[in-house]
């Protein structure tokens, strides 16, 4: 089980008061007033309407309940209604309904519920995403969280969006706001999700201690609340962390616990198995990696299929297992193209070189070049050249296998393969 590093004032029995961090609604380097990027992104009458809507929601959310009476002038609601009718098409139901809520807010600001206003803003953000308007989406996610400031799920939406937009400092602030809000009202799913997402972000940055702390807090809370699937995701995260930290024994222990929680047929089992197969491949447990790659390849999503076949070819070459190498190569040849196919053919080329099959290596490199969408000088072209230029000595050098002295890795791999092969 994960080591207990918890103390008072963290997520244990300490009685520290949870004061959520304030919401970040404005970027330090943003020119002009809040939400102006909406007009820049949607340079149209609709963009102007949505910016005014954003500003109205922001004002409403930042005004105390007792001061909302008469917040908007008597003619504002009527004028905005005219704007909505003139800008929106009849079939634009996806926007019309949430905008109707904001019209009610303008007419009777004191009667509106925070949850209704926040939900309306969230729906506008969803519409913006469908229109490939990420700035507008992000601004309405933020204003939704400002309108319903006690809702940790809205805060979590902002945090995830900031992370996806590669703004880690903003994401971190919103993750900790989510944690504070969720802790205050005992809403545990967003609390755990925020810790796990924050841990993943820290792990991506190489901040191992911070990632471990967040993963452990998420794991402990999931355990306390009896959230089996969430606990398994936390264990998967801890597996990834210990793998990155260079502790393969601890990593496989976490993975084994997650597998036991998930069982056969669970959709989270396949991605965990994929990660374990690559873990074994990196750490020299080639037979274990090969068996799991073969089992996962029959259930993987199309987007991951090329990468898994590439890994299978490399594990087969390192074992060595010519039959499974040929299986991976033949199955990859049936793919007409798509993301990851060129890179998978480079993996096949590496495997063929290890097996001393120059003809197969050159054929795989040529396929990689054909499937690559990049031009001369690309990474695929560079790696293809490196593979073909390998010396004869390199061509017959195989990576050193690891010895599974206590049989732990083999037992885990066999158990996992059985679960993957059981009928769902």
Secondary structure as GFF3:
##gff-version 3
##sequence-region A 1 424
A	DSSP	alpha_helix	36	41	.	.	.	ID=ss1
A	DSSP	alpha_helix	45	61	.	.	.	ID=ss2
A	DSSP	three_ten_helix	65	67	.	.	.	ID=ss3
A	DSSP	alpha_helix	76	87	.	.	.	ID=ss4
A	DSSP	alpha_helix	93	107	.	.	.	ID=ss5
A	DSSP	three_ten_helix	109	111	.	.	.	ID=ss6
A	DSSP	alpha_helix	114	130	.	.	.	ID=ss7
A	DSSP	alpha_helix	134	147	.	.	.	ID=ss8
A	DSSP	alpha_helix	152	164	.	.	.	ID=ss9
A	DSSP	alpha_helix	168	185	.	.	.	ID=ss10
A	DSSP	alpha_helix	188	204	.	.	.	ID=ss11
A	DSSP	alpha_helix	208	225	.	.	.	ID=ss12
A	DSSP	alpha_helix	228	245	.	.	.	ID=ss13
A	DSSP	alpha_helix	248	262	.	.	.	ID=ss14
A	DSSP	alpha_helix	267	282	.	.	.	ID=ss15
A	DSSP	alpha_helix	286	296	.	.	.	ID=ss16
A	DSSP	alpha_helix	302	319	.	.	.	ID=ss17
A	DSSP	alpha_helix	322	333	.	.	.	ID=ss18
A	DSSP	alpha_helix	341	354	.	.	.	ID=ss19
A	DSSP	alpha_helix	358	371	.	.	.	ID=ss20
A	DSSP	alpha_helix	379	388	.	.	.	ID=ss21
A	DSSP	alpha_helix	392	395	.	.	.	ID=ss22
A	DSSP	alpha_helix	408	421	.	.	.	ID=ss23
###
